Amino acid sequence: MPTNKCYVCGKTAYPLESYSAADNTFHKLCFRCKGCNVTLNVGSFKAFEGSVYCSKCVPKPSATQVADDFKVKNALNAPKRKAEGLGAVQ
């Protein structure tokens, strides 16, 4: 029977003494917030990029624009329209 290794300590984590969260396995005592090190349970954790956090420490994802995206490049290179009814600037 294959057993998983704890994500934090690397030791064998048997099913009765471990949690599975964020695609990783943790011992119950190793299941702690990455930010403040408080002990978590299955109902109180937040997963972010493979790590577990409490609700106060979870990083906030920031919106970024991907300049290499095909749609963005097309929009930036599109011909610009001129407003109707406006003459040349004097």
Distance bins in CASP14 RR format, pairs under 12 A and 6 or more apart:
PFRMAT RR
TARGET T0000
AUTHOR 0000-0000-0000
RMODE 2
METHOD distances of the structure
MODEL  1
1 12 0 0 0 0 0 1 0 0 0 0 0
1 14 0 0 0 0 1 0 0 0 0 0 0
1 15 0 0 0 0 1 0 0 0 0 0 0
2 12 0 0 0 0 0 1 0 0 0 0 0
2 13 0 0 0 0 0 1 0 0 0 0 0
2 14 0 0 0 0 0 1 0 0 0 0 0
2 15 0 0 0 0 0 1 0 0 0 0 0
2 25 0 0 0 0 0 1 0 0 0 0 0
3 10 0 0 0 0 0 1 0 0 0 0 0
3 11 0 0 0 0 0 1 0 0 0 0 0
3 12 1 0 1 0 0 0 0 0 0 0 0
3 13 1 0 0 1 0 0 0 0 0 0 0
3 14 1 0 1 0 0 0 0 0 0 0 0
3 15 1 0 0 1 0 0 0 0 0 0 0
3 16 0 0 0 0 0 1 0 0 0 0 0
3 17 0 0 0 0 0 1 0 0 0 0 0
3 18 0 0 0 0 1 0 0 0 0 0 0
3 25 0 0 0 0 1 0 0 0 0 0 0
3 27 0 0 0 0 0 1 0 0 0 0 0
4 10 0 0 0 0 1 0 0 0 0 0 0
4 11 0 0 0 0 0 1 0 0 0 0 0
4 12 1 0 0 1 0 0 0 0 0 0 0
4 13 1 0 1 0 0 0 0 0 0 0 0
4 14 0 0 0 0 1 0 0 0 0 0 0
4 15 0 0 0 0 1 0 0 0 0 0 0
4 17 0 0 0 0 0 1 0 0 0 0 0
4 18 1 0 0 1 0 0 0 0 0 0 0
4 19 0 0 0 0 0 1 0 0 0 0 0
4 20 1 0 0 1 0 0 0 0 0 0 0
4 21 0 0 0 0 0 1 0 0 0 0 0
4 23 0 0 0 0 0 1 0 0 0 0 0
4 24 0 0 0 0 1 0 0 0 0 0 0
4 25 1 1 0 0 0 0 0 0 0 0 0
4 26 0 0 0 0 1 0 0 0 0 0 0
4 27 0 0 0 0 0 1 0 0 0 0 0
5 11 1 0 0 1 0 0 0 0 0 0 0
5 12 1 0 0 1 0 0 0 0 0 0 0
5 13 1 0 0 1 0 0 0 0 0 0 0
5 14 0 0 0 0 0 1 0 0 0 0 0
5 18 0 0 0 0 1 0 0 0 0 0 0
5 24 0 0 0 0 1 0 0 0 0 0 0
5 25 1 0 0 1 0 0 0 0 0 0 0
5 26 0 0 0 0 0 1 0 0 0 0 0
5 27 0 0 0 0 0 1 0 0 0 0 0
5 30 0 0 0 0 0 1 0 0 0 0 0
6 12 1 0 0 1 0 0 0 0 0 0 0
6 13 1 0 1 0 0 0 0 0 0 0 0
6 14 0 0 0 0 0 1 0 0 0 0 0
6 17 0 0 0 0 1 0 0 0 0 0 0
6 18 1 0 0 1 0 0 0 0 0 0 0
6 19 0 0 0 0 1 0 0 0 0 0 0
6 20 0 0 0 0 0 1 0 0 0 0 0
6 21 0 0 0 0 0 1 0 0 0 0 0
6 24 0 0 0 0 1 0 0 0 0 0 0
6 25 1 0 0 1 0 0 0 0 0 0 0
6 26 1 0 1 0 0 0 0 0 0 0 0
6 27 1 0 1 0 0 0 0 0 0 0 0
6 28 0 0 0 0 1 0 0 0 0 0 0
6 29 0 0 0 0 1 0 0 0 0 0 0
6 30 1 0 1 0 0 0 0 0 0 0 0
6 31 0 0 0 0 1 0 0 0 0 0 0
6 32 0 0 0 0 0 1 0 0 0 0 0
7 13 0 0 0 0 1 0 0 0 0 0 0
7 18 0 0 0 0 1 0 0 0 0 0 0
7 19 0 0 0 0 0 1 0 0 0 0 0
7 20 0 0 0 0 1 0 0 0 0 0 0
7 21 0 0 0 0 1 0 0 0 0 0 0
7 22 0 0 0 0 1 0 0 0 0 0 0
7 23 0 0 0 0 1 0 0 0 0 0 0
7 24 1 1 0 0 0 0 0 0 0 0 0
7 25 1 0 0 1 0 0 0 0 0 0 0
7 26 1 0 1 0 0 0 0 0 0 0 0
7 27 0 0 0 0 1 0 0 0 0 0 0
7 30 1 0 0 1 0 0 0 0 0 0 0
7 31 0 0 0 0 1 0 0 0 0 0 0
7 32 0 0 0 0 0 1 0 0 0 0 0
7 34 0 0 0 0 0 1 0 0 0 0 0
7 47 0 0 0 0 0 1 0 0 0 0 0
7 50 0 0 0 0 1 0 0 0 0 0 0
7 51 0 0 0 0 1 0 0 0 0 0 0
7 52 0 0 0 0 1 0 0 0 0 0 0
8 18 0 0 0 0 0 1 0 0 0 0 0
8 19 0 0 0 0 0 1 0 0 0 0 0
8 21 0 0 0 0 0 1 0 0 0 0 0
8 22 0 0 0 0 0 1 0 0 0 0 0
8 24 0 0 0 0 1 0 0 0 0 0 0
8 25 0 0 0 0 1 0 0 0 0 0 0
8 26 1 0 0 1 0 0 0 0 0 0 0
8 27 1 0 0 1 0 0 0 0 0 0 0
8 28 0 0 0 0 0 1 0 0 0 0 0
8 29 0 0 0 0 1 0 0 0 0 0 0
8 30 1 1 0 0 0 0 0 0 0 0 0
8 31 0 0 0 0 1 0 0 0 0 0 0
8 32 1 0 0 1 0 0 0 0 0 0 0
8 33 0 0 0 0 0 1 0 0 0 0 0
8 34 0 0 0 0 1 0 0 0 0 0 0
8 37 0 0 0 0 0 1 0 0 0 0 0
8 40 0 0 0 0 0 1 0 0 0 0 0
8 50 0 0 0 0 0 1 0 0 0 0 0
8 51 0 0 0 0 1 0 0 0 0 0 0
8 52 0 0 0 0 1 0 0 0 0 0 0
9 18 0 0 0 0 0 1 0 0 0 0 0
9 24 0 0 0 0 0 1 0 0 0 0 0
9 25 0 0 0 0 0 1 0 0 0 0 0
9 26 0 0 0 0 1 0 0 0 0 0 0
9 27 1 0 0 1 0 0 0 0 0 0 0
9 28 0 0 0 0 0 1 0 0 0 0 0
9 29 0 0 0 0 1 0 0 0 0 0 0
9 30 1 0 1 0 0 0 0 0 0 0 0
9 31 0 0 0 0 0 1 0 0 0 0 0
9 32 0 0 0 0 0 1 0 0 0 0 0
10 18 0 0 0 0 0 1 0 0 0 0 0
10 24 0 0 0 0 0 1 0 0 0 0 0
10 25 0 0 0 0 1 0 0 0 0 0 0
10 26 0 0 0 0 0 1 0 0 0 0 0
10 27 0 0 0 0 1 0 0 0 0 0 0
10 30 0 0 0 0 1 0 0 0 0 0 0
11 17 0 0 0 0 0 1 0 0 0 0 0
11 18 0 0 0 0 0 1 0 0 0 0 0
11 25 0 0 0 0 0 1 0 0 0 0 0
11 26 0 0 0 0 0 1 0 0 0 0 0
11 27 1 0 0 1 0 0 0 0 0 0 0
11 29 0 0 0 0 0 1 0 0 0 0 0
11 30 0 0 0 0 1 0 0 0 0 0 0
12 18 0 0 0 0 1 0 0 0 0 0 0
12 25 0 0 0 0 1 0 0 0 0 0 0
12 27 0 0 0 0 1 0 0 0 0 0 0
13 19 0 0 0 0 1 0 0 0 0 0 0
13 20 0 0 0 0 1 0 0 0 0 0 0
13 21 0 0 0 0 0 1 0 0 0 0 0
13 24 0 0 0 0 1 0 0 0 0 0 0
13 25 1 0 1 0 0 0 0 0 0 0 0
13 26 1 0 0 1 0 0 0 0 0 0 0
13 27 1 0 1 0 0 0 0 0 0 0 0
13 28 0 0 0 0 1 0 0 0 0 0 0
13 29 0 0 0 0 0 1 0 0 0 0 0
13 30 0 0 0 0 1 0 0 0 0 0 0
13 31 0 0 0 0 0 1 0 0 0 0 0
14 25 0 0 0 0 1 0 0 0 0 0 0
14 27 0 0 0 0 1 0 0 0 0 0 0
14 28 0 0 0 0 0 1 0 0 0 0 0
15 25 0 0 0 0 1 0 0 0 0 0 0
15 27 0 0 0 0 0 1 0 0 0 0 0
15 28 0 0 0 0 0 1 0 0 0 0 0
16 27 0 0 0 0 0 1 0 0 0 0 0
16 28 0 0 0 0 1 0 0 0 0 0 0
17 25 0 0 0 0 0 1 0 0 0 0 0
17 26 0 0 0 0 1 0 0 0 0 0 0
17 27 1 0 0 1 0 0 0 0 0 0 0
17 28 1 0 1 0 0 0 0 0 0 0 0
17 29 0 0 0 0 1 0 0 0 0 0 0
17 30 0 0 0 0 0 1 0 0 0 0 0
17 31 0 0 0 0 0 1 0 0 0 0 0
18 24 0 0 0 0 1 0 0 0 0 0 0
18 25 1 0 1 0 0 0 0 0 0 0 0
18 26 1 0 0 1 0 0 0 0 0 0 0
18 27 1 0 1 0 0 0 0 0 0 0 0
18 28 1 0 0 1 0 0 0 0 0 0 0
18 29 0 0 0 0 0 1 0 0 0 0 0
18 30 0 0 0 0 1 0 0 0 0 0 0
18 31 0 0 0 0 1 0 0 0 0 0 0
18 42 0 0 0 0 0 1 0 0 0 0 0
19 25 1 0 0 1 0 0 0 0 0 0 0
19 26 1 0 1 0 0 0 0 0 0 0 0
19 27 0 0 0 0 1 0 0 0 0 0 0
19 28 1 0 0 1 0 0 0 0 0 0 0
19 29 0 0 0 0 0 1 0 0 0 0 0
19 30 0 0 0 0 1 0 0 0 0 0 0
19 31 1 0 1 0 0 0 0 0 0 0 0
19 32 0 0 0 0 0 1 0 0 0 0 0
19 39 0 0 0 0 0 1 0 0 0 0 0
19 40 0 0 0 0 1 0 0 0 0 0 0
19 41 0 0 0 0 1 0 0 0 0 0 0
19 42 1 0 0 1 0 0 0 0 0 0 0
19 43 0 0 0 0 0 1 0 0 0 0 0
19 44 0 0 0 0 0 1 0 0 0 0 0
19 45 0 0 0 0 1 0 0 0 0 0 0
19 47 0 0 0 0 0 1 0 0 0 0 0
19 52 0 0 0 0 1 0 0 0 0 0 0
20 26 1 0 0 1 0 0 0 0 0 0 0
20 27 0 0 0 0 0 1 0 0 0 0 0
20 28 0 0 0 0 0 1 0 0 0 0 0
20 31 0 0 0 0 0 1 0 0 0 0 0
20 42 0 0 0 0 1 0 0 0 0 0 0
20 45 0 0 0 0 0 1 0 0 0 0 0
20 47 0 0 0 0 0 1 0 0 0 0 0
20 50 0 0 0 0 0 1 0 0 0 0 0
20 52 0 0 0 0 0 1 0 0 0 0 0
21 27 0 0 0 0 0 1 0 0 0 0 0
21 28 0 0 0 0 0 1 0 0 0 0 0
21 30 0 0 0 0 0 1 0 0 0 0 0
21 31 1 0 0 1 0 0 0 0 0 0 0
21 32 0 0 0 0 0 1 0 0 0 0 0
21 33 0 0 0 0 0 1 0 0 0 0 0
21 34 0 0 0 0 0 1 0 0 0 0 0
21 40 0 0 0 0 1 0 0 0 0 0 0
21 41 0 0 0 0 0 1 0 0 0 0 0
21 42 1 0 0 1 0 0 0 0 0 0 0
21 43 0 0 0 0 1 0 0 0 0 0 0
21 44 0 0 0 0 0 1 0 0 0 0 0
21 45 1 0 1 0 0 0 0 0 0 0 0
21 46 0 0 0 0 1 0 0 0 0 0 0
21 47 1 0 1 0 0 0 0 0 0 0 0
21 48 0 0 0 0 0 1 0 0 0 0 0
21 50 0 0 0 0 1 0 0 0 0 0 0
21 51 0 0 0 0 1 0 0 0 0 0 0
21 52 1 0 1 0 0 0 0 0 0 0 0
21 53 0 0 0 0 0 1 0 0 0 0 0
22 31 0 0 0 0 0 1 0 0 0 0 0
22 34 0 0 0 0 0 1 0 0 0 0 0
22 40 0 0 0 0 0 1 0 0 0 0 0
22 42 0 0 0 0 0 1 0 0 0 0 0
22 45 0 0 0 0 1 0 0 0 0 0 0
22 46 0 0 0 0 1 0 0 0 0 0 0
22 47 1 1 0 0 0 0 0 0 0 0 0
22 48 1 0 0 1 0 0 0 0 0 0 0
22 49 0 0 0 0 1 0 0 0 0 0 0
22 50 1 0 1 0 0 0 0 0 0 0 0
22 51 1 0 0 1 0 0 0 0 0 0 0
22 52 1 0 1 0 0 0 0 0 0 0 0
22 53 0 0 0 0 1 0 0 0 0 0 0
22 58 0 0 0 0 0 1 0 0 0 0 0
23 47 0 0 0 0 1 0 0 0 0 0 0
23 48 0 0 0 0 0 1 0 0 0 0 0
23 49 0 0 0 0 0 1 0 0 0 0 0
23 50 1 0 0 1 0 0 0 0 0 0 0
23 51 0 0 0 0 0 1 0 0 0 0 0
23 52 0 0 0 0 0 1 0 0 0 0 0
24 30 0 0 0 0 0 1 0 0 0 0 0
24 31 0 0 0 0 1 0 0 0 0 0 0
24 34 0 0 0 0 0 1 0 0 0 0 0
24 45 0 0 0 0 0 1 0 0 0 0 0
24 47 0 0 0 0 1 0 0 0 0 0 0
24 49 0 0 0 0 0 1 0 0 0 0 0
24 50 1 0 0 1 0 0 0 0 0 0 0
24 51 0 0 0 0 1 0 0 0 0 0 0
24 52 0 0 0 0 1 0 0 0 0 0 0
25 31 0 0 0 0 1 0 0 0 0 0 0
25 50 0 0 0 0 0 1 0 0 0 0 0
25 52 0 0 0 0 0 1 0 0 0 0 0
26 32 0 0 0 0 1 0 0 0 0 0 0
26 33 0 0 0 0 0 1 0 0 0 0 0
26 34 0 0 0 0 0 1 0 0 0 0 0
26 39 0 0 0 0 0 1 0 0 0 0 0
26 40 0 0 0 0 1 0 0 0 0 0 0
26 41 0 0 0 0 0 1 0 0 0 0 0
26 42 0 0 0 0 0 1 0 0 0 0 0
26 45 0 0 0 0 1 0 0 0 0 0 0
26 47 0 0 0 0 0 1 0 0 0 0 0
26 50 0 0 0 0 0 1 0 0 0 0 0
26 51 0 0 0 0 0 1 0 0 0 0 0
26 52 1 0 0 1 0 0 0 0 0 0 0
27 39 0 0 0 0 0 1 0 0 0 0 0
27 40 0 0 0 0 0 1 0 0 0 0 0
28 39 0 0 0 0 1 0 0 0 0 0 0
28 40 0 0 0 0 1 0 0 0 0 0 0
28 41 0 0 0 0 1 0 0 0 0 0 0
28 42 0 0 0 0 1 0 0 0 0 0 0
29 37 0 0 0 0 0 1 0 0 0 0 0
29 39 1 0 0 1 0 0 0 0 0 0 0
29 40 0 0 0 0 0 1 0 0 0 0 0
29 41 0 0 0 0 0 1 0 0 0 0 0
30 37 0 0 0 0 0 1 0 0 0 0 0
30 39 0 0 0 0 1 0 0 0 0 0 0
30 40 0 0 0 0 0 1 0 0 0 0 0
30 52 0 0 0 0 1 0 0 0 0 0 0
31 37 0 0 0 0 0 1 0 0 0 0 0
31 38 0 0 0 0 0 1 0 0 0 0 0
31 39 1 0 0 1 0 0 0 0 0 0 0
31 40 1 0 1 0 0 0 0 0 0 0 0
31 41 1 0 0 1 0 0 0 0 0 0 0
31 42 0 0 0 0 1 0 0 0 0 0 0
31 43 0 0 0 0 0 1 0 0 0 0 0
31 44 0 0 0 0 1 0 0 0 0 0 0
31 45 1 0 0 1 0 0 0 0 0 0 0
31 47 0 0 0 0 0 1 0 0 0 0 0
31 51 0 0 0 0 0 1 0 0 0 0 0
31 52 1 0 0 1 0 0 0 0 0 0 0
31 53 0 0 0 0 0 1 0 0 0 0 0
31 54 0 0 0 0 0 1 0 0 0 0 0
32 38 1 0 0 1 0 0 0 0 0 0 0
32 39 1 0 1 0 0 0 0 0 0 0 0
32 40 1 0 0 1 0 0 0 0 0 0 0
32 41 0 0 0 0 0 1 0 0 0 0 0
32 44 0 0 0 0 0 1 0 0 0 0 0
32 45 0 0 0 0 1 0 0 0 0 0 0
32 51 0 0 0 0 0 1 0 0 0 0 0
32 52 1 0 0 1 0 0 0 0 0 0 0
32 53 0 0 0 0 1 0 0 0 0 0 0
32 54 0 0 0 0 1 0 0 0 0 0 0
32 57 0 0 0 0 0 1 0 0 0 0 0
33 39 0 0 0 0 1 0 0 0 0 0 0
33 40 1 0 1 0 0 0 0 0 0 0 0
33 41 0 0 0 0 0 1 0 0 0 0 0
33 44 0 0 0 0 1 0 0 0 0 0 0
33 45 1 0 0 1 0 0 0 0 0 0 0
33 46 0 0 0 0 1 0 0 0 0 0 0
33 47 0 0 0 0 0 1 0 0 0 0 0
33 48 0 0 0 0 0 1 0 0 0 0 0
33 51 0 0 0 0 1 0 0 0 0 0 0
33 52 1 0 0 1 0 0 0 0 0 0 0
33 53 1 0 1 0 0 0 0 0 0 0 0
33 54 1 0 1 0 0 0 0 0 0 0 0
33 55 0 0 0 0 1 0 0 0 0 0 0
33 56 0 0 0 0 1 0 0 0 0 0 0
33 57 1 0 1 0 0 0 0 0 0 0 0
33 58 0 0 0 0 1 0 0 0 0 0 0
33 59 0 0 0 0 0 1 0 0 0 0 0
34 40 0 0 0 0 1 0 0 0 0 0 0
34 45 0 0 0 0 0 1 0 0 0 0 0
34 46 0 0 0 0 0 1 0 0 0 0 0
34 47 0 0 0 0 0 1 0 0 0 0 0
34 48 0 0 0 0 1 0 0 0 0 0 0
34 49 0 0 0 0 1 0 0 0 0 0 0
34 50 0 0 0 0 1 0 0 0 0 0 0
34 51 1 0 1 0 0 0 0 0 0 0 0
34 52 1 0 0 1 0 0 0 0 0 0 0
34 53 1 0 1 0 0 0 0 0 0 0 0
34 54 0 0 0 0 1 0 0 0 0 0 0
34 56 0 0 0 0 0 1 0 0 0 0 0
34 57 1 0 0 1 0 0 0 0 0 0 0
34 58 0 0 0 0 1 0 0 0 0 0 0
34 59 0 0 0 0 1 0 0 0 0 0 0
35 45 0 0 0 0 0 1 0 0 0 0 0
35 46 0 0 0 0 0 1 0 0 0 0 0
35 48 0 0 0 0 0 1 0 0 0 0 0
35 51 0 0 0 0 1 0 0 0 0 0 0
35 52 0 0 0 0 1 0 0 0 0 0 0
35 53 1 0 0 1 0 0 0 0 0 0 0
35 54 1 0 0 1 0 0 0 0 0 0 0
35 55 0 0 0 0 0 1 0 0 0 0 0
35 56 0 0 0 0 1 0 0 0 0 0 0
35 57 1 0 1 0 0 0 0 0 0 0 0
35 58 0 0 0 0 1 0 0 0 0 0 0
35 59 0 0 0 0 1 0 0 0 0 0 0
36 52 0 0 0 0 0 1 0 0 0 0 0
36 53 0 0 0 0 1 0 0 0 0 0 0
36 54 1 0 0 1 0 0 0 0 0 0 0
36 55 0 0 0 0 0 1 0 0 0 0 0
36 56 1 0 0 1 0 0 0 0 0 0 0
36 57 1 0 1 0 0 0 0 0 0 0 0
36 58 0 0 0 0 0 1 0 0 0 0 0
37 52 0 0 0 0 0 1 0 0 0 0 0
37 53 0 0 0 0 0 1 0 0 0 0 0
37 54 0 0 0 0 1 0 0 0 0 0 0
37 57 0 0 0 0 1 0 0 0 0 0 0
38 44 0 0 0 0 1 0 0 0 0 0 0
38 45 0 0 0 0 0 1 0 0 0 0 0
38 52 0 0 0 0 0 1 0 0 0 0 0
38 53 0 0 0 0 1 0 0 0 0 0 0
38 54 1 0 1 0 0 0 0 0 0 0 0
38 55 0 0 0 0 0 1 0 0 0 0 0
38 56 0 0 0 0 1 0 0 0 0 0 0
38 57 0 0 0 0 1 0 0 0 0 0 0
39 45 0 0 0 0 0 1 0 0 0 0 0
39 52 0 0 0 0 0 1 0 0 0 0 0
39 54 0 0 0 0 1 0 0 0 0 0 0
40 46 0 0 0 0 1 0 0 0 0 0 0
40 47 0 0 0 0 0 1 0 0 0 0 0
40 51 0 0 0 0 0 1 0 0 0 0 0
40 52 1 0 0 1 0 0 0 0 0 0 0
40 53 0 0 0 0 1 0 0 0 0 0 0
40 54 1 0 0 1 0 0 0 0 0 0 0
40 55 0 0 0 0 1 0 0 0 0 0 0
40 56 0 0 0 0 0 1 0 0 0 0 0
40 57 0 0 0 0 0 1 0 0 0 0 0
40 58 0 0 0 0 0 1 0 0 0 0 0
41 52 0 0 0 0 0 1 0 0 0 0 0
41 54 0 0 0 0 0 1 0 0 0 0 0
42 52 0 0 0 0 0 1 0 0 0 0 0
43 52 0 0 0 0 0 1 0 0 0 0 0
43 54 0 0 0 0 0 1 0 0 0 0 0
43 55 0 0 0 0 0 1 0 0 0 0 0
44 52 0 0 0 0 1 0 0 0 0 0 0
44 53 0 0 0 0 0 1 0 0 0 0 0
44 54 1 0 0 1 0 0 0 0 0 0 0
44 55 1 0 0 1 0 0 0 0 0 0 0
44 56 0 0 0 0 0 1 0 0 0 0 0
44 57 0 0 0 0 0 1 0 0 0 0 0
44 58 0 0 0 0 0 1 0 0 0 0 0
45 51 0 0 0 0 1 0 0 0 0 0 0
45 52 1 0 1 0 0 0 0 0 0 0 0
45 53 1 0 0 1 0 0 0 0 0 0 0
45 54 1 0 0 1 0 0 0 0 0 0 0
45 55 0 0 0 0 1 0 0 0 0 0 0
45 56 0 0 0 0 0 1 0 0 0 0 0
45 57 0 0 0 0 0 1 0 0 0 0 0
45 58 0 0 0 0 1 0 0 0 0 0 0
46 52 1 0 0 1 0 0 0 0 0 0 0
46 53 1 0 1 0 0 0 0 0 0 0 0
46 54 1 0 0 1 0 0 0 0 0 0 0
46 55 1 0 1 0 0 0 0 0 0 0 0
46 56 0 0 0 0 1 0 0 0 0 0 0
46 57 0 0 0 0 1 0 0 0 0 0 0
46 58 1 0 1 0 0 0 0 0 0 0 0
46 59 0 0 0 0 1 0 0 0 0 0 0
46 60 0 0 0 0 0 1 0 0 0 0 0
46 61 0 0 0 0 0 1 0 0 0 0 0
47 53 1 0 0 1 0 0 0 0 0 0 0
47 54 0 0 0 0 0 1 0 0 0 0 0
47 55 0 0 0 0 0 1 0 0 0 0 0
47 58 0 0 0 0 1 0 0 0 0 0 0
47 59 0 0 0 0 0 1 0 0 0 0 0
48 54 0 0 0 0 0 1 0 0 0 0 0
48 55 0 0 0 0 0 1 0 0 0 0 0
48 57 0 0 0 0 1 0 0 0 0 0 0
48 58 1 0 1 0 0 0 0 0 0 0 0
48 59 1 0 1 0 0 0 0 0 0 0 0
48 60 0 0 0 0 1 0 0 0 0 0 0
48 61 1 0 0 1 0 0 0 0 0 0 0
49 58 0 0 0 0 0 1 0 0 0 0 0
49 59 0 0 0 0 1 0 0 0 0 0 0
49 61 0 0 0 0 1 0 0 0 0 0 0
50 58 0 0 0 0 0 1 0 0 0 0 0
50 59 0 0 0 0 0 1 0 0 0 0 0
51 57 0 0 0 0 1 0 0 0 0 0 0
51 58 0 0 0 0 1 0 0 0 0 0 0
51 59 0 0 0 0 1 0 0 0 0 0 0
52 58 0 0 0 0 1 0 0 0 0 0 0
52 59 0 0 0 0 0 1 0 0 0 0 0
53 59 1 0 0 1 0 0 0 0 0 0 0
53 60 0 0 0 0 0 1 0 0 0 0 0
64 72 0 0 0 0 0 1 0 0 0 0 0
65 71 0 0 0 0 0 1 0 0 0 0 0
65 72 1 0 0 1 0 0 0 0 0 0 0
65 73 0 0 0 0 0 1 0 0 0 0 0
65 75 0 0 0 0 0 1 0 0 0 0 0
65 76 0 0 0 0 0 1 0 0 0 0 0
66 72 1 0 0 1 0 0 0 0 0 0 0
66 73 0 0 0 0 1 0 0 0 0 0 0
67 73 1 0 0 1 0 0 0 0 0 0 0
67 75 0 0 0 0 0 1 0 0 0 0 0
67 76 0 0 0 0 1 0 0 0 0 0 0
67 77 0 0 0 0 0 1 0 0 0 0 0
68 76 0 0 0 0 0 1 0 0 0 0 0
69 75 0 0 0 0 1 0 0 0 0 0 0
69 76 0 0 0 0 0 1 0 0 0 0 0
70 76 0 0 0 0 0 1 0 0 0 0 0
70 77 0 0 0 0 0 1 0 0 0 0 0
71 77 0 0 0 0 0 1 0 0 0 0 0
71 78 0 0 0 0 0 1 0 0 0 0 0
72 78 0 0 0 0 0 1 0 0 0 0 0
82 88 0 0 0 0 0 1 0 0 0 0 0
82 89 0 0 0 0 0 1 0 0 0 0 0
83 89 0 0 0 0 0 1 0 0 0 0 0
END
